[in-house]
Amino acid sequence: LGKSHLEGDIGFLNPNGSLVGTVTTPSGNPVPDVEVVLTPNLGRSALLTDEAYIFFPKMLQGLEAGFTVEGWFRSVDSGDQTLFAVVDSATTRPFLRLELTDGGRLRWTHRGASSTDSVVVTTQTGWTTDGNWHHLAAVLADSSLGMTLYVDGRIAARGTAADTIGTQKAQLIFGKHGASQHEQHFQGRLDDWRVWQAPRTRAEIRRDRERTLEGDEGALVAYWKFDENKGDDIFDLTSNDQDGVLCNIERSDIIAPVFVSGLTDTLGNYAIRNIFYGTGTTFQATPQKRTAIGRSLKLDGVDDHLSFDFDRLDLRAGYT
């Protein structure tokens, strides 16, 4: 039954449904890069209210160089609040902190192992007024130490760190300022968070942000889906067992737009694992592939226009 709990709970088993198959053309040729999506889309999210948070007893290592922290959030609260923090296990020194500011803007604070000052990047737009789910990704580059903050797959803010976290052991926390800092509690929902010990590209972030992972992807060091029905733990779906302890967290059926799916390889084969399912659940598998279809745009010459909000191109070296 998986990991058991106190007080007579029956325990929880990580979602373990699996589906494998092949996508071919009518003539039998394999079709690569097809996303196979399962419906209905089942799962849970974590609802944090008042002074709720998630604590991780096990220290995290593996962020010595570049990394990516990404996940989904939904909040309508207008106050300062902390989504996720990585702090020095021996002090309250923050290595990384992802917050929502008073105006709902996203703020990423980074302070390396030898830095005396923090580097802060902040988006220009607020993300708590529309009541929608939003995806964030904080990416630290390997060599340049560039900090790129993505929101919903678009570049929202940039900066440059002074150094990396290094080999320091780090304490993880969801929902408040730090493990021993009981302030800026997050008010809202969290779903499908991932920590990578490598910088993810924009294409990788956009490709995978709306689909679940298997847990054994390269460079993935922690993955929480928040799909547990009961109990006081959330379970890491990687082999690192970075499991968390819930403090006053509620389970919610309102989930982020992340779908259980798999991608076909060059032979057209796909595998979908860690499927969350109920008693007698019947799923439908739908293959879909985005292809470019020729079209043009007609603008009226009055007020029609195209806007690429938050997308930025570096043209300082020249352009054509």
MARSENU-407106 format. One line per 2 residues: number of its first residue (from 1); for each residue x, y, z of C-alpha. Coordinates in steps of 0.25 Angstrom, whole numbers, plus 2048, in hexadecimal, padded with zeros to 3 digits. Each point is the difference from the previous one (the first is absolute). Example, Ala and Ser with C-alpha at 12.3 -4.5 7.8 and 13.67 -1.06 7.14 Angstrom:
% residues 2
1> 831,7EE,81F ~ 806,80E,7FE
END
This chain:
% residues 320
1> 800,800,800 ~ 80C,809,7FF
3> 804,809,80C ~ 7F7,7FF,80C
5> 7FC,80B,809 ~ 7FD,801,80F
7> 7F2,7FF,806 ~ 7FB,7F4,7F8
9> 801,807,7F2 ~ 800,7F5,7F5
11> 80C,807,7F9 ~ 802,805,7F2
13> 806,7FA,7F4 ~ 806,809,7F5
15> 7F7,800,7F3 ~ 805,7F4,7F9
17> 7F7,7FE,7F4 ~ 807,7FE,7F3
19> 7FD,800,7F1 ~ 809,7FD,7F4
21> 7FD,800,7F1 ~ 804,804,7F2
23> 7FB,80B,7F7 ~ 801,7FD,7F1
25> 7FA,806,7F3 ~ 7F6,7F7,7F9
27> 80B,7FA,7F8 ~ 807,7FC,80C
29> 80B,80A,801 ~ 804,805,80E
31> 7FD,80E,804 ~ 80A,807,809
33> 7FD,80C,80A ~ 7F2,7FD,801
35> 7FA,803,80E ~ 7F6,7F6,805
37> 7F6,806,80A ~ 7F8,7F8,80A
39> 7F2,805,804 ~ 7F9,802,80A
41> 80B,808,806 ~ 800,7FC,80F
43> 809,805,80B ~ 801,809,80C
45> 806,80D,804 ~ 805,806,80D
47> 7F7,80B,806 ~ 808,809,80A
49> 7F8,809,809 ~ 804,808,80D
51> 80D,7FB,805 ~ 801,7F3,7F8
53> 80D,7FB,7FA ~ 808,7F4,7FB
55> 80D,7FC,807 ~ 80B,7F6,7FB
57> 808,7F9,80A ~ 80A,7FB,7F6
59> 80B,80A,7FB ~ 801,802,7F2
61> 80E,800,7F8 ~ 802,800,7F1
63> 7FF,80F,7FD ~ 80F,803,7FF
65> 7FF,806,7F2 ~ 7F4,804,7F8
67> 7F2,7FC,804 ~ 7F1,801,7FD
69> 7F5,802,80A ~ 7F2,7FF,7F9
71> 7F1,7FE,804 ~ 7F2,805,800
73> 7F9,80A,80A ~ 7F3,807,801
75> 7FD,80B,80A ~ 7F7,80C,801
77> 807,806,80D ~ 806,80D,7FE
79> 80A,800,80C ~ 80F,7FC,800
81> 801,7F0,800 ~ 80A,7F6,7FE
83> 7FE,7F4,7F6 ~ 80D,7F8,801
85> 80D,802,807 ~ 80D,7F9,801
87> 808,805,80C ~ 80D,7FC,807
89> 7FD,7F4,809 ~ 809,806,80B
91> 7FB,80F,800 ~ 7F4,808,7FA
93> 809,804,7F4 ~ 7F7,7FF,7F4
95> 807,7FA,7F3 ~ 7F3,801,7F8
97> 7F3,806,803 ~ 7F4,801,7F7
99> 7F5,80A,805 ~ 7F4,808,7FC
101> 801,80F,803 ~ 7F6,809,806
103> 7FB,803,7F1 ~ 800,7F1,7FC
105> 80D,801,7F8 ~ 80A,7F4,801
107> 80D,802,807 ~ 80C,7F7,7FF
109> 80B,802,80A ~ 80D,7F9,7FE
111> 80C,800,80A ~ 80C,7F7,7FD
113> 808,7F8,80A ~ 80B,80B,801
115> 7F8,80C,7FD ~ 7FD,80B,80A
117> 7F5,807,7F8 ~ 7F4,7FA,7F9
119> 7FC,802,7F2 ~ 7F1,803,7FD
121> 7F8,7FF,7F4 ~ 7F2,804,7FF
123> 7F5,7FF,7F5 ~ 7F9,80D,7FC
125> 7F2,7FA,800 ~ 7F8,7FA,80C
127> 7FB,7F2,7FF ~ 7F5,800,80B
129> 7F5,808,7FB ~ 7FA,7F7,7F5
131> 7FE,7F4,809 ~ 806,7F6,7F6
133> 80B,7F6,801 ~ 80E,805,7FC
135> 80D,7F8,7FD ~ 80D,806,805
137> 80E,7FB,7FD ~ 80D,806,806
139> 80C,7FC,7F8 ~ 80F,802,804
141> 809,7FE,7F5 ~ 80D,7F8,801
143> 80B,809,7FC ~ 7FB,80E,7FE
145> 7F8,7FF,80D ~ 7F4,807,7F9
147> 7F3,800,807 ~ 7F4,7FE,7F8
149> 7F2,800,806 ~ 7F5,7FB,7F7
151> 7F1,801,802 ~ 7F7,7F8,7F7
153> 80B,7FC,7F7 ~ 804,80E,7FD
155> 80D,808,805 ~ 7FA,809,80B
157> 80D,805,807 ~ 810,7FF,7FF
159> 80C,802,809 ~ 80E,7FB,803
161> 804,7F8,80C ~ 80D,802,807
163> 803,7F1,803 ~ 7F9,7F3,801
165> 7FA,7F9,80D ~ 80C,7F6,7FF
167> 800,7F3,808 ~ 7F9,806,80C
169> 7F5,7F7,806 ~ 7F3,808,7FE
171> 7F2,800,807 ~ 7F4,800,7F8
173> 7F3,807,804 ~ 7F3,803,7F9
175> 7F6,80B,805 ~ 808,808,809
177> 80D,809,801 ~ 809,7F4,805
179> 801,7F4,809 ~ 801,808,80D
181> 7FA,80D,7FA ~ 7F1,801,802
183> 7FC,80B,7F7 ~ 7FB,803,7F2
185> 7F7,7F4,800 ~ 7FB,7FC,7F2
187> 7F1,801,7FE ~ 7FB,7F8,7F4
189> 803,7F3,7F9 ~ 80C,7F9,7FB
191> 801,7F4,7F6 ~ 80B,7F8,7F9
193> 80D,806,804 ~ 80E,7FB,7FB
195> 80E,803,804 ~ 80B,7FD,7F5
197> 80F,800,802 ~ 802,806,7F2
199> 7FB,80D,7F9 ~ 7F4,7FC,7F8
201> 7FE,807,7F2 ~ 7F4,808,7FD
203> 7FC,7F6,7F6 ~ 801,7F5,80A
205> 7F8,808,80A ~ 7F5,803,7F6
207> 7FF,7F2,7FC ~ 7FF,7F9,80D
209> 7F9,80A,809 ~ 7F2,7FB,7FD
211> 804,7F1,800 ~ 803,7F7,80C
213> 80E,7FA,801 ~ 804,7F1,803
215> 80A,804,80B ~ 80C,7FA,7FA
217> 804,80B,7F6 ~ 80E,804,800
219> 804,80B,809 ~ 7F3,7FF,807
221> 803,800,80F ~ 7F2,803,806
223> 7F2,7FF,7FB ~ 7F3,802,808
225> 7F2,7FE,7F9 ~ 7F8,802,80D
227> 7F6,7F5,7FC ~ 800,7FA,80E
229> 7F1,7FD,805 ~ 804,800,80F
231> 80B,800,80A ~ 80A,80A,805
233> 80A,7FE,7F5 ~ 803,804,7F1
235> 809,7F6,7F9 ~ 80B,803,7F6
237> 7FE,7F8,7F3 ~ 80F,7FF,7FE
239> 80A,7F6,806 ~ 805,80A,809
241> 7F4,7FF,80A ~ 800,80F,803
243> 7F3,7FE,807 ~ 7F9,80C,807
245> 7F7,801,80D ~ 7F3,808,7FF
247> 7FD,80A,80B ~ 7F1,804,7FF
249> 7FF,7FD,7F1 ~ 7F3,7FD,7FA
251> 7FE,7F7,7F3 ~ 7F9,807,7F5
253> 7F9,7FA,7F3 ~ 803,80D,7F9
255> 80D,7FD,7F8 ~ 80A,807,7F7
257> 7FE,7FD,7F1 ~ 80B,7F5,800
259> 7FB,7F4,7F9 ~ 805,7F1,801
261> 807,7FD,7F3 ~ 80C,7FA,7F8
263> 808,804,7F4 ~ 803,7F6,7F5
265> 80F,7FD,7FD ~ 806,7FE,7F2
267> 7F9,7F2,7FF ~ 7F2,806,804
269> 800,7F9,80D ~ 7FC,807,80D
271> 7FE,7FD,80F ~ 7F8,807,80A
273> 802,7FD,80E ~ 7FC,805,80E
275> 7F2,800,7FC ~ 7F6,805,80B
277> 7F4,7F8,7FF ~ 7F3,7FC,808
279> 7F8,7F4,802 ~ 7FC,7FB,7F2
281> 805,80C,7F9 ~ 800,800,7F0
283> 809,809,7F9 ~ 800,804,7F1
285> 80E,802,7FA ~ 800,80B,7F5
287> 80D,802,7F7 ~ 802,80E,7FC
289> 80B,807,7F8 ~ 802,80F,7FE
291> 803,803,7F2 ~ 802,80D,7F8
293> 7F4,803,7F7 ~ 802,80B,7F6
295> 7F8,80C,803 ~ 801,80F,7FF
297> 7FB,80C,809 ~ 7F7,80B,7FB
299> 801,80D,808 ~ 7F6,80B,7FE
301> 80A,80C,801 ~ 7F8,806,80C
303> 803,7F9,80D ~ 804,7F2,7FC
305> 80E,7FC,805 ~ 808,7F5,805
307> 806,800,80E ~ 80B,7F7,806
309> 7FF,803,80E ~ 80C,7FD,809
311> 807,7F9,7F4 ~ 80E,807,7FF
313> 80B,7FF,7F5 ~ 80E,804,802
315> 804,808,7F4 ~ 80C,807,806
317> 809,7F9,7F7 ~ 7F9,803,7F3
319> 7F4,7FB,7F9 ~ 7FA,7FD,7F2
END
